[in-house]
Amino acid sequence: MWVCTTRLAVPIPELSIAKRSRTVDCVKVLLDVAKESSDWFPPLKAALGGVNALIKHYEVLVDRFAVSHN
């Protein structure tokens, strides 16, 4: 896959589904740990909580879509 920016095309390596899944899982864990350890800065905790909520809602939507189309 190629991604075109304003002046050049940059190749992006294709990732296997398993590798993408592991990456997403790691990002979710990192976001959750950062949220739980950010009591010292409430705006950061609120932002991370919002991002976590969006990810969870997206996963529910994808699961519902997959179930309804099978």
MARVEX-714572 format. One record per atom (N, C-alpha, C, O): residue number from 1; residue in one letter; atom name; x, y, z. Coordinates in nm, 4 decimals, decimal comma, padded with zeros to 6 digits, always signed. Atoms other than C-alpha are relative to their C-alpha. Layout:
REM residues N
<r baba="NUM" dogu="A" rofi="CA" x="X" y="Y" z="Z"/>
...
END
This chain:
REM residues 70
<r baba="1" dogu="M" rofi="N" x="+00,0843" y="-00,1168" z="+00,0000"/>
<r baba="1" dogu="M" rofi="CA" x="+00,0000" y="+00,0000" z="+00,0000"/>
<r baba="1" dogu="M" rofi="C" x="+00,0892" y="+00,1235" z="+00,0000"/>
<r baba="1" dogu="M" rofi="O" x="+00,1944" y="+00,1257" z="+00,0638"/>
<r baba="2" dogu="W" rofi="N" x="-00,0741" y="-00,1256" z="+00,0068"/>
<r baba="2" dogu="W" rofi="CA" x="+00,1200" y="+00,3508" z="-00,0786"/>
<r baba="2" dogu="W" rofi="C" x="-00,0882" y="+00,1116" z="+00,0527"/>
<r baba="2" dogu="W" rofi="O" x="-00,2084" y="+00,1153" z="+00,0266"/>
<r baba="3" dogu="V" rofi="N" x="+00,0715" y="-00,1175" z="-00,0493"/>
<r baba="3" dogu="V" rofi="CA" x="+00,0211" y="+00,6702" z="+00,0974"/>
<r baba="3" dogu="V" rofi="C" x="+00,0620" y="+00,1213" z="-00,0674"/>
<r baba="3" dogu="V" rofi="O" x="+00,1833" y="+00,1417" z="-00,0610"/>
<r baba="4" dogu="C" rofi="N" x="-00,0505" y="-00,1187" z="+00,0684"/>
<r baba="4" dogu="C" rofi="CA" x="+00,0508" y="+00,9896" z="-00,1022"/>
<r baba="4" dogu="C" rofi="C" x="-00,0110" y="+00,1210" z="+00,0916"/>
<r baba="4" dogu="C" rofi="O" x="-00,1186" y="+00,1538" z="+00,1415"/>
<r baba="5" dogu="T" rofi="N" x="+00,0002" y="-00,1265" z="-00,0723"/>
<r baba="5" dogu="T" rofi="CA" x="+00,1508" y="+01,3011" z="+00,0821"/>
<r baba="5" dogu="T" rofi="C" x="+00,0014" y="+00,1099" z="-00,1049"/>
<r baba="5" dogu="T" rofi="O" x="-00,0211" y="+00,0826" z="-00,2228"/>
<r baba="6" dogu="T" rofi="N" x="+00,0056" y="-00,1098" z="+00,0964"/>
<r baba="6" dogu="T" rofi="CA" x="+00,1720" y="+01,6424" z="-00,0795"/>
<r baba="6" dogu="T" rofi="C" x="+00,1045" y="-00,0116" z="-00,1093"/>
<r baba="6" dogu="T" rofi="O" x="+00,0802" y="+00,0300" z="-00,2226"/>
<r baba="7" dogu="R" rofi="N" x="-00,1056" y="+00,0019" z="+00,1014"/>
<r baba="7" dogu="R" rofi="CA" x="+00,4988" y="+01,5728" z="-00,2581"/>
<r baba="7" dogu="R" rofi="C" x="+00,0564" y="-00,1377" z="-00,0320"/>
<r baba="7" dogu="R" rofi="O" x="+00,1123" y="-00,1574" z="-00,1399"/>
<r baba="8" dogu="L" rofi="N" x="-00,0601" y="+00,1297" z="+00,0284"/>
<r baba="8" dogu="L" rofi="CA" x="+00,6020" y="+01,2114" z="-00,2286"/>
<r baba="8" dogu="L" rofi="C" x="-00,0887" y="-00,1126" z="+00,0507"/>
<r baba="8" dogu="L" rofi="O" x="-00,1707" y="-00,0945" z="+00,1407"/>
<r baba="9" dogu="A" rofi="N" x="+00,0740" y="+00,1187" z="-00,0408"/>
<r baba="9" dogu="A" rofi="CA" x="+00,4577" y="+00,8663" z="-00,1959"/>
<r baba="9" dogu="A" rofi="C" x="+00,0886" y="-00,0826" z="+00,0923"/>
<r baba="9" dogu="A" rofi="O" x="+00,2047" y="-00,1094" z="+00,0615"/>
<r baba="10" dogu="V" rofi="N" x="-00,0763" y="+00,0736" z="-00,0998"/>
<r baba="10" dogu="V" rofi="CA" x="+00,5666" y="+00,6706" z="+00,1086"/>
<r baba="10" dogu="V" rofi="C" x="-00,0567" y="-00,1410" z="+00,0096"/>
<r baba="10" dogu="V" rofi="O" x="-00,1762" y="-00,1572" z="+00,0344"/>
<r baba="11" dogu="P" rofi="N" x="+00,0519" y="+00,1367" z="-00,0126"/>
<r baba="11" dogu="P" rofi="CA" x="+00,5406" y="+00,2908" z="+00,1118"/>
<r baba="11" dogu="P" rofi="C" x="-00,0272" y="-00,0345" z="+00,1463"/>
<r baba="11" dogu="P" rofi="O" x="+00,0529" y="-00,0043" z="+00,2349"/>
<r baba="12" dogu="I" rofi="N" x="+00,0351" y="+00,0471" z="-00,1336"/>
<r baba="12" dogu="I" rofi="CA" x="+00,3651" y="+00,1461" z="+00,4147"/>
<r baba="12" dogu="I" rofi="C" x="-00,0069" y="-00,1517" z="-00,0064"/>
<r baba="12" dogu="I" rofi="O" x="-00,0821" y="-00,2068" z="-00,0868"/>
<r baba="13" dogu="P" rofi="N" x="+00,0014" y="+00,1466" z="+00,0060"/>
<r baba="13" dogu="P" rofi="CA" x="+00,4343" y="-00,2207" z="+00,4861"/>
<r baba="13" dogu="P" rofi="C" x="-00,1346" y="-00,0557" z="+00,0447"/>
<r baba="13" dogu="P" rofi="O" x="-00,1963" y="-00,0047" z="+00,1383"/>
<r baba="14" dogu="E" rofi="N" x="+00,1240" y="+00,0675" z="-00,0380"/>
<r baba="14" dogu="E" rofi="CA" x="+00,1318" y="-00,4473" z="+00,5019"/>
<r baba="14" dogu="E" rofi="C" x="+00,0252" y="-00,0802" z="+00,1270"/>
<r baba="14" dogu="E" rofi="O" x="+00,1253" y="-00,1510" z="+00,1377"/>
<r baba="15" dogu="L" rofi="N" x="-00,0119" y="+00,0747" z="-00,1245"/>
<r baba="15" dogu="L" rofi="CA" x="+00,0787" y="-00,5910" z="+00,8484"/>
<r baba="15" dogu="L" rofi="C" x="-00,0998" y="-00,1147" z="-00,0005"/>
<r baba="15" dogu="L" rofi="O" x="-00,2105" y="-00,1020" z="-00,0529"/>
<r baba="16" dogu="S" rofi="N" x="+00,0925" y="+00,1120" z="-00,0103"/>
<r baba="16" dogu="S" rofi="CA" x="-00,0740" y="-00,9276" z="+00,9161"/>
<r baba="16" dogu="S" rofi="C" x="-00,1096" y="+00,0355" z="+00,0999"/>
<r baba="16" dogu="S" rofi="O" x="-00,0918" y="+00,1239" z="+00,1837"/>
<r baba="17" dogu="I" rofi="N" x="+00,1120" y="-00,0261" z="-00,0906"/>
<r baba="17" dogu="I" rofi="CA" x="-00,4069" y="-00,9340" z="+01,0976"/>
<r baba="17" dogu="I" rofi="C" x="+00,0421" y="-00,0253" z="+00,1442"/>
<r baba="17" dogu="I" rofi="O" x="+00,0037" y="+00,0501" z="+00,2336"/>
<r baba="18" dogu="A" rofi="N" x="-00,0438" y="+00,0303" z="-00,1362"/>
<r baba="18" dogu="A" rofi="CA" x="-00,2435" y="-01,0938" z="+01,4018"/>
<r baba="18" dogu="A" rofi="C" x="+00,0900" y="+00,1105" z="+00,0544"/>
<r baba="18" dogu="A" rofi="O" x="+00,0791" y="+00,1481" z="+00,1711"/>
<r baba="19" dogu="K" rofi="N" x="-00,0902" y="-00,1057" z="-00,0450"/>
<r baba="19" dogu="K" rofi="CA" x="+00,0246" y="-00,8261" z="+01,4174"/>
<r baba="19" dogu="K" rofi="C" x="-00,0773" y="+00,1288" z="+00,0275"/>
<r baba="19" dogu="K" rofi="O" x="-00,0488" y="+00,1991" z="+00,1244"/>
<r baba="20" dogu="R" rofi="N" x="+00,0836" y="-00,1178" z="-00,0237"/>
<r baba="20" dogu="R" rofi="CA" x="-00,2343" y="-00,5488" z="+01,3829"/>
<r baba="20" dogu="R" rofi="C" x="-00,0767" y="-00,0140" z="+00,1305"/>
<r baba="20" dogu="R" rofi="O" x="-00,0881" y="+00,0814" z="+00,2074"/>
<r baba="21" dogu="S" rofi="N" x="+00,0768" y="+00,0244" z="-00,1223"/>
<r baba="21" dogu="S" rofi="CA" x="-00,4399" y="-00,7061" z="+01,6600"/>
<r baba="21" dogu="S" rofi="C" x="+00,0872" y="+00,0179" z="+00,1234"/>
<r baba="21" dogu="S" rofi="O" x="+00,0444" y="+00,0781" z="+00,2218"/>
<r baba="22" dogu="R" rofi="N" x="-00,0929" y="-00,0173" z="-00,1131"/>
<r baba="22" dogu="R" rofi="CA" x="-00,1374" y="-00,7232" z="+01,8915"/>
<r baba="22" dogu="R" rofi="C" x="+00,0342" y="+00,1462" z="+00,0208"/>
<r baba="22" dogu="R" rofi="O" x="+00,0420" y="+00,1937" z="+00,1342"/>
<r baba="23" dogu="T" rofi="N" x="-00,0327" y="-00,1422" z="-00,0097"/>
<r baba="23" dogu="T" rofi="CA" x="-00,0501" y="-00,3639" z="+01,8124"/>
<r baba="23" dogu="T" rofi="C" x="-00,1144" y="+00,0780" z="+00,0621"/>
<r baba="23" dogu="T" rofi="O" x="-00,0923" y="+00,1615" z="+00,1498"/>
<r baba="24" dogu="V" rofi="N" x="+00,1174" y="-00,0681" z="-00,0560"/>
<r baba="24" dogu="V" rofi="CA" x="-00,4025" y="-00,2440" z="+01,8865"/>
<r baba="24" dogu="V" rofi="C" x="-00,0144" y="-00,0330" z="+00,1474"/>
<r baba="24" dogu="V" rofi="O" x="-00,0425" y="+00,0555" z="+00,2282"/>
<r baba="25" dogu="D" rofi="N" x="+00,0092" y="+00,0393" z="-00,1412"/>
<r baba="25" dogu="D" rofi="CA" x="-00,4074" y="-00,4425" z="+02,2111"/>
<r baba="25" dogu="D" rofi="C" x="+00,1050" y="+00,0728" z="+00,0840"/>
<r baba="25" dogu="D" rofi="O" x="+00,0754" y="+00,1188" z="+00,1943"/>
<r baba="26" dogu="C" rofi="N" x="-00,1065" y="-00,0699" z="-00,0736"/>
<r baba="26" dogu="C" rofi="CA" x="-00,0748" y="-00,2895" z="+02,3172"/>
<r baba="26" dogu="C" rofi="C" x="-00,0320" y="+00,1481" z="+00,0171"/>
<r baba="26" dogu="C" rofi="O" x="-00,0092" y="+00,2047" z="+00,1240"/>
<r baba="27" dogu="V" rofi="N" x="+00,0355" y="-00,1419" z="-00,0084"/>
<r baba="27" dogu="V" rofi="CA" x="-00,1945" y="+00,0628" z="+02,2386"/>
<r baba="27" dogu="V" rofi="C" x="-00,1110" y="+00,0204" z="+00,1025"/>
<r baba="27" dogu="V" rofi="O" x="-00,1076" y="+00,1162" z="+00,1797"/>
<r baba="28" dogu="K" rofi="N" x="+00,1087" y="-00,0122" z="-00,0985"/>
<r baba="28" dogu="K" rofi="CA" x="-00,5130" y="+00,0051" z="+02,4405"/>
<r baba="28" dogu="K" rofi="C" x="+00,0529" y="-00,0136" z="+00,1420"/>
<r baba="28" dogu="K" rofi="O" x="+00,0112" y="+00,0609" z="+00,2307"/>
<r baba="29" dogu="V" rofi="N" x="-00,0577" y="+00,0170" z="-00,1338"/>
<r baba="29" dogu="V" rofi="CA" x="-00,3116" y="-00,1191" z="+02,7388"/>
<r baba="29" dogu="V" rofi="C" x="+00,0801" y="+00,1242" z="+00,0395"/>
<r baba="29" dogu="V" rofi="O" x="+00,0685" y="+00,1724" z="+00,1522"/>
<r baba="30" dogu="L" rofi="N" x="-00,0788" y="-00,1198" z="-00,0298"/>
<r baba="30" dogu="L" rofi="CA" x="-00,0714" y="+00,1769" z="+02,7153"/>
<r baba="30" dogu="L" rofi="C" x="-00,0894" y="+00,1195" z="+00,0322"/>
<r baba="30" dogu="L" rofi="O" x="-00,0602" y="+00,1951" z="+00,1249"/>
<r baba="31" dogu="L" rofi="N" x="+00,0931" y="-00,1096" z="-00,0280"/>
<r baba="31" dogu="L" rofi="CA" x="-00,3620" y="+00,4237" z="+02,7004"/>
<r baba="31" dogu="L" rofi="C" x="-00,0652" y="-00,0164" z="+00,1368"/>
<r baba="31" dogu="L" rofi="O" x="-00,0807" y="+00,0806" z="+00,2111"/>
<r baba="32" dogu="D" rofi="N" x="+00,0642" y="+00,0257" z="-00,1286"/>
<r baba="32" dogu="D" rofi="CA" x="-00,5292" y="+00,2591" z="+02,9983"/>
<r baba="32" dogu="D" rofi="C" x="+00,0961" y="+00,0247" z="+00,1159"/>
<r baba="32" dogu="D" rofi="O" x="+00,0582" y="+00,0854" z="+00,2160"/>
<r baba="33" dogu="V" rofi="N" x="-00,1002" y="-00,0224" z="-00,1048"/>
<r baba="33" dogu="V" rofi="CA" x="-00,2094" y="+00,2598" z="+03,2060"/>
<r baba="33" dogu="V" rofi="C" x="+00,0292" y="+00,1491" z="+00,0148"/>
<r baba="33" dogu="V" rofi="O" x="+00,0411" y="+00,1994" z="+00,1265"/>
<r baba="34" dogu="A" rofi="N" x="-00,0252" y="-00,1441" z="-00,0064"/>
<r baba="34" dogu="A" rofi="CA" x="-00,1435" y="+00,6233" z="+03,1152"/>
<r baba="34" dogu="A" rofi="C" x="-00,1155" y="+00,0727" z="+00,0674"/>
<r baba="34" dogu="A" rofi="O" x="-00,0938" y="+00,1648" z="+00,1462"/>
<r baba="35" dogu="K" rofi="N" x="+00,1168" y="-00,0631" z="-00,0623"/>
<r baba="35" dogu="K" rofi="CA" x="-00,4987" y="+00,7179" z="+03,2140"/>
<r baba="35" dogu="K" rofi="C" x="-00,0010" y="-00,0235" z="+00,1501"/>
<r baba="35" dogu="K" rofi="O" x="-00,0270" y="+00,0686" z="+00,2275"/>
<r baba="36" dogu="E" rofi="N" x="+00,0039" y="+00,0333" z="-00,1423"/>
<r baba="36" dogu="E" rofi="CA" x="-00,4755" y="+00,5388" z="+03,5477"/>
<r baba="36" dogu="E" rofi="C" x="+00,1140" y="+00,0646" z="+00,0778"/>
<r baba="36" dogu="E" rofi="O" x="+00,1024" y="+00,0855" z="+00,1986"/>
<r baba="37" dogu="S" rofi="N" x="-00,1129" y="-00,0590" z="-00,0711"/>
<r baba="37" dogu="S" rofi="CA" x="-00,1396" y="+00,6939" z="+03,6293"/>
<r baba="37" dogu="S" rofi="C" x="+00,0081" y="+00,1516" z="-00,0177"/>
<r baba="37" dogu="S" rofi="O" x="+00,1084" y="+00,2125" z="+00,0194"/>
<r baba="38" dogu="S" rofi="N" x="-00,0041" y="-00,1440" z="+00,0255"/>
<r baba="38" dogu="S" rofi="CA" x="-00,2303" y="+01,0504" z="+03,5307"/>
<r baba="38" dogu="S" rofi="C" x="-00,0875" y="+00,0787" z="+00,0970"/>
<r baba="38" dogu="S" rofi="O" x="-00,1467" y="+00,1798" z="+00,0593"/>
<r baba="39" dogu="D" rofi="N" x="+00,0787" y="-00,0727" z="-00,0998"/>
<r baba="39" dogu="D" rofi="CA" x="-00,4050" y="+01,1562" z="+03,8510"/>
<r baba="39" dogu="D" rofi="C" x="+00,0561" y="+00,1386" z="+00,0267"/>
<r baba="39" dogu="D" rofi="O" x="-00,0179" y="+00,2272" z="+00,0694"/>
<r baba="40" dogu="W" rofi="N" x="-00,0655" y="-00,1279" z="-00,0248"/>
<r baba="40" dogu="W" rofi="CA" x="-00,1566" y="+01,4436" z="+03,8789"/>
<r baba="40" dogu="W" rofi="C" x="-00,0389" y="+00,1060" z="-00,1023"/>
<r baba="40" dogu="W" rofi="O" x="-00,0144" y="+00,2245" z="-00,0798"/>
<r baba="41" dogu="F" rofi="N" x="+00,0373" y="-00,0966" z="+00,1034"/>
<r baba="41" dogu="F" rofi="CA" x="-00,2937" y="+01,6056" z="+03,5595"/>
<r baba="41" dogu="F" rofi="C" x="-00,1388" y="-00,0366" z="-00,0546"/>
<r baba="41" dogu="F" rofi="O" x="-00,1497" y="-00,1084" z="-00,1541"/>
<r baba="42" dogu="P" rofi="N" x="+00,1367" y="+00,0387" z="+00,0376"/>
<r baba="42" dogu="P" rofi="CA" x="-00,6756" y="+01,5804" z="+03,5334"/>
<r baba="42" dogu="P" rofi="C" x="-00,0368" y="+00,0204" z="-00,1471"/>
<r baba="42" dogu="P" rofi="O" x="-00,1095" y="-00,0630" z="-00,2009"/>
<r baba="43" dogu="P" rofi="N" x="+00,0365" y="-00,0109" z="+00,1419"/>
<r baba="43" dogu="P" rofi="CA" x="-00,7033" y="+01,7179" z="+03,1755"/>
<r baba="43" dogu="P" rofi="C" x="+00,0522" y="-00,1172" z="-00,0847"/>
<r baba="43" dogu="P" rofi="O" x="-00,0157" y="-00,1626" z="-00,1768"/>
<r baba="44" dogu="L" rofi="N" x="-00,0547" y="+00,1152" z="+00,0719"/>
<r baba="44" dogu="L" rofi="CA" x="-00,4764" y="+01,4374" z="+03,0502"/>
<r baba="44" dogu="L" rofi="C" x="-00,0826" y="-00,1246" z="+00,0290"/>
<r baba="44" dogu="L" rofi="O" x="-00,1128" y="-00,2024" z="-00,0616"/>
<r baba="45" dogu="K" rofi="N" x="+00,0802" y="+00,1159" z="-00,0380"/>
<r baba="45" dogu="K" rofi="CA" x="-00,6757" y="+01,1784" z="+03,2434"/>
<r baba="45" dogu="K" rofi="C" x="-00,1349" y="+00,0031" z="-00,0720"/>
<r baba="45" dogu="K" rofi="O" x="-00,1830" y="-00,1002" z="-00,1185"/>
<r baba="46" dogu="A" rofi="N" x="+00,1280" y="-00,0130" z="+00,0694"/>
<r baba="46" dogu="A" rofi="CA" x="-00,9994" y="+01,3125" z="+03,0928"/>
<r baba="46" dogu="A" rofi="C" x="+00,0141" y="-00,0302" z="-00,1488"/>
<r baba="46" dogu="A" rofi="O" x="-00,0704" y="-00,0988" z="-00,2065"/>
<r baba="47" dogu="A" rofi="N" x="-00,0214" y="+00,0243" z="+00,1431"/>
<r baba="47" dogu="A" rofi="CA" x="-00,8585" y="+01,3084" z="+02,7388"/>
<r baba="47" dogu="A" rofi="C" x="+00,0239" y="-00,1479" z="-00,0283"/>
<r baba="47" dogu="A" rofi="O" x="-00,0316" y="-00,2032" z="-00,1232"/>
<r baba="48" dogu="L" rofi="N" x="-00,0268" y="+00,1431" z="+00,0197"/>
<r baba="48" dogu="L" rofi="CA" x="-00,7253" y="+00,9538" z="+02,7732"/>
<r baba="48" dogu="L" rofi="C" x="-00,1255" y="-00,0832" z="+00,0249"/>
<r baba="48" dogu="L" rofi="O" x="-00,1496" y="-00,1821" z="-00,0442"/>
<r baba="49" dogu="G" rofi="N" x="+00,1259" y="+00,0693" z="-00,0238"/>
<r baba="49" dogu="G" rofi="CA" x="-01,0563" y="+00,8418" z="+02,9207"/>
<r baba="49" dogu="G" rofi="C" x="-00,0933" y="+00,0110" z="-00,1194"/>
<r baba="49" dogu="G" rofi="O" x="-00,1626" y="-00,0849" z="-00,1534"/>
<r baba="50" dogu="G" rofi="N" x="+00,0816" y="-00,0179" z="+00,1193"/>
<r baba="50" dogu="G" rofi="CA" x="-01,2334" y="+00,9880" z="+02,6177"/>
<r baba="50" dogu="G" rofi="C" x="+00,0473" y="-00,0850" z="-00,1162"/>
<r baba="50" dogu="G" rofi="O" x="-00,0339" y="-00,1435" z="-00,1880"/>
<r baba="51" dogu="V" rofi="N" x="-00,0550" y="+00,0832" z="+00,1080"/>
<r baba="51" dogu="V" rofi="CA" x="-01,0015" y="+00,8127" z="+02,3748"/>
<r baba="51" dogu="V" rofi="C" x="-00,0308" y="-00,1471" z="+00,0261"/>
<r baba="51" dogu="V" rofi="O" x="-00,0682" y="-00,2197" z="-00,0660"/>
<r baba="52" dogu="N" rofi="N" x="+00,0329" y="+00,1389" z="-00,0345"/>
<r baba="52" dogu="N" rofi="CA" x="-01,0497" y="+00,4818" z="+02,5604"/>
<r baba="52" dogu="N" rofi="C" x="-00,1473" y="-00,0294" z="-00,0270"/>
<r baba="52" dogu="N" rofi="O" x="-00,1807" y="-00,1356" z="-00,0796"/>
<r baba="53" dogu="A" rofi="N" x="+00,1430" y="+00,0194" z="+00,0232"/>
<r baba="53" dogu="A" rofi="CA" x="-01,4280" y="+00,5260" z="+02,5458"/>
<r baba="53" dogu="A" rofi="C" x="-00,0305" y="-00,0090" z="-00,1495"/>
<r baba="53" dogu="A" rofi="O" x="-00,1109" y="-00,0924" z="-00,1912"/>
<r baba="54" dogu="L" rofi="N" x="+00,0211" y="+00,0058" z="+00,1451"/>
<r baba="54" dogu="L" rofi="CA" x="-01,4165" y="+00,5956" z="+02,1707"/>
<r baba="54" dogu="L" rofi="C" x="+00,0457" y="-00,1336" z="-00,0581"/>
<r baba="54" dogu="L" rofi="O" x="-00,0211" y="-00,1904" z="-00,1445"/>
<r baba="55" dogu="I" rofi="N" x="-00,0500" y="+00,1290" z="+00,0482"/>
<r baba="55" dogu="I" rofi="CA" x="-01,2077" y="+00,2836" z="+02,1116"/>
<r baba="55" dogu="I" rofi="C" x="-00,0977" y="-00,1113" z="+00,0360"/>
<r baba="55" dogu="I" rofi="O" x="-00,1277" y="-00,1966" z="-00,0475"/>
<r baba="56" dogu="K" rofi="N" x="+00,0946" y="+00,1042" z="-00,0424"/>
<r baba="56" dogu="K" rofi="CA" x="-01,4498" y="+00,0682" z="+02,3129"/>
<r baba="56" dogu="K" rofi="C" x="-00,1288" y="+00,0054" z="-00,0819"/>
<r baba="56" dogu="K" rofi="O" x="-00,1806" y="-00,0986" z="-00,1225"/>
<r baba="57" dogu="H" rofi="N" x="+00,1220" y="-00,0127" z="+00,0804"/>
<r baba="57" dogu="H" rofi="CA" x="-01,7529" y="+00,2067" z="+02,1259"/>
<r baba="57" dogu="H" rofi="C" x="+00,0243" y="-00,0450" z="-00,1439"/>
<r baba="57" dogu="H" rofi="O" x="-00,0627" y="-00,1077" z="-00,2042"/>
<r baba="58" dogu="Y" rofi="N" x="-00,0335" y="+00,0436" z="+00,1349"/>
<r baba="58" dogu="Y" rofi="CA" x="-01,5792" y="+00,1490" z="+01,7920"/>
<r baba="58" dogu="Y" rofi="C" x="+00,0046" y="-00,1526" z="-00,0082"/>
<r baba="58" dogu="Y" rofi="O" x="-00,0461" y="-00,2120" z="-00,1033"/>
<r baba="59" dogu="E" rofi="N" x="-00,0082" y="+00,1464" z="+00,0001"/>
<r baba="59" dogu="E" rofi="CA" x="-01,5049" y="-00,2128" z="+01,8846"/>
<r baba="59" dogu="E" rofi="C" x="-00,1385" y="-00,0633" z="+00,0080"/>
<r baba="59" dogu="E" rofi="O" x="-00,1642" y="-00,1639" z="-00,0580"/>
<r baba="60" dogu="V" rofi="N" x="+00,1372" y="+00,0516" z="-00,0094"/>
<r baba="60" dogu="V" rofi="CA" x="-01,8696" y="-00,2703" z="+01,9817"/>
<r baba="60" dogu="V" rofi="C" x="-00,0696" y="+00,0134" z="-00,1348"/>
<r baba="60" dogu="V" rofi="O" x="-00,1374" y="-00,0795" z="-00,1789"/>
<r baba="61" dogu="L" rofi="N" x="+00,0612" y="-00,0198" z="+00,1311"/>
<r baba="61" dogu="L" rofi="CA" x="-01,9846" y="-00,1231" z="+01,6502"/>
<r baba="61" dogu="L" rofi="C" x="+00,0521" y="-00,1002" z="-00,1023"/>
<r baba="61" dogu="L" rofi="O" x="-00,0257" y="-00,1572" z="-00,1788"/>
<r baba="62" dogu="V" rofi="N" x="-00,0592" y="+00,0939" z="+00,0954"/>
<r baba="62" dogu="V" rofi="CA" x="-01,7431" y="-00,3386" z="+01,4509"/>
<r baba="62" dogu="V" rofi="C" x="-00,0516" y="-00,1413" z="+00,0271"/>
<r baba="62" dogu="V" rofi="O" x="-00,0834" y="-00,2144" z="-00,0666"/>
<r baba="63" dogu="D" rofi="N" x="+00,0510" y="+00,1327" z="-00,0343"/>
<r baba="63" dogu="D" rofi="CA" x="-01,8543" y="-00,6516" z="+01,6399"/>
<r baba="63" dogu="D" rofi="C" x="-00,1457" y="-00,0164" z="-00,0428"/>
<r baba="63" dogu="D" rofi="O" x="-00,1833" y="-00,1209" z="-00,0960"/>
<r baba="64" dogu="R" rofi="N" x="+00,1412" y="+00,0072" z="+00,0401"/>
<r baba="64" dogu="R" rofi="CA" x="-02,2224" y="-00,5737" z="+01,5797"/>
<r baba="64" dogu="R" rofi="C" x="-00,0131" y="-00,0095" z="-00,1519"/>
<r baba="64" dogu="R" rofi="O" x="-00,0951" y="-00,0853" z="-00,2036"/>
<r baba="65" dogu="F" rofi="N" x="+00,0036" y="+00,0029" z="+00,1464"/>
<r baba="65" dogu="F" rofi="CA" x="-02,1579" y="-00,5086" z="+01,2113"/>
<r baba="65" dogu="F" rofi="C" x="+00,0412" y="-00,1376" z="-00,0513"/>
<r baba="65" dogu="F" rofi="O" x="-00,0200" y="-00,1908" z="-00,1440"/>
<r baba="66" dogu="A" rofi="N" x="-00,0477" y="+00,1319" z="+00,0428"/>
<r baba="66" dogu="A" rofi="CA" x="-01,9649" y="-00,8356" z="+01,1779"/>
<r baba="66" dogu="A" rofi="C" x="-00,1058" y="-00,1064" z="+00,0251"/>
<r baba="66" dogu="A" rofi="O" x="-00,1261" y="-00,1943" z="-00,0587"/>
<r baba="67" dogu="V" rofi="N" x="+00,1032" y="+00,0983" z="-00,0324"/>
<r baba="67" dogu="V" rofi="CA" x="-02,2416" y="-01,0336" z="+01,3495"/>
<r baba="67" dogu="V" rofi="C" x="-00,1189" y="+00,0136" z="-00,0922"/>
<r baba="67" dogu="V" rofi="O" x="-00,1759" y="-00,0867" z="-00,1352"/>
<r baba="68" dogu="S" rofi="N" x="+00,1178" y="-00,0199" z="+00,0846"/>
<r baba="68" dogu="S" rofi="CA" x="-02,5165" y="-00,8775" z="+01,1416"/>
<r baba="68" dogu="S" rofi="C" x="+00,0248" y="-00,0371" z="-00,1450"/>
<r baba="68" dogu="S" rofi="O" x="-00,0709" y="-00,0597" z="-00,2191"/>
<r baba="69" dogu="H" rofi="N" x="-00,0313" y="+00,0332" z="+00,1391"/>
<r baba="69" dogu="H" rofi="CA" x="-02,3343" y="-00,9549" z="+00,8143"/>
<r baba="69" dogu="H" rofi="C" x="+00,0482" y="-00,1436" z="-00,0160"/>
<r baba="69" dogu="H" rofi="O" x="+00,0958" y="-00,1807" z="-00,1233"/>
<r baba="70" dogu="N" rofi="N" x="-00,0380" y="+00,1423" z="+00,0117"/>
<r baba="70" dogu="N" rofi="CA" x="-02,2594" y="-01,3204" z="+00,8887"/>
<r baba="70" dogu="N" rofi="C" x="-00,1202" y="-00,0883" z="-00,0012"/>
<r baba="70" dogu="N" rofi="O" x="-00,1071" y="-00,2103" z="-00,0105"/>
END
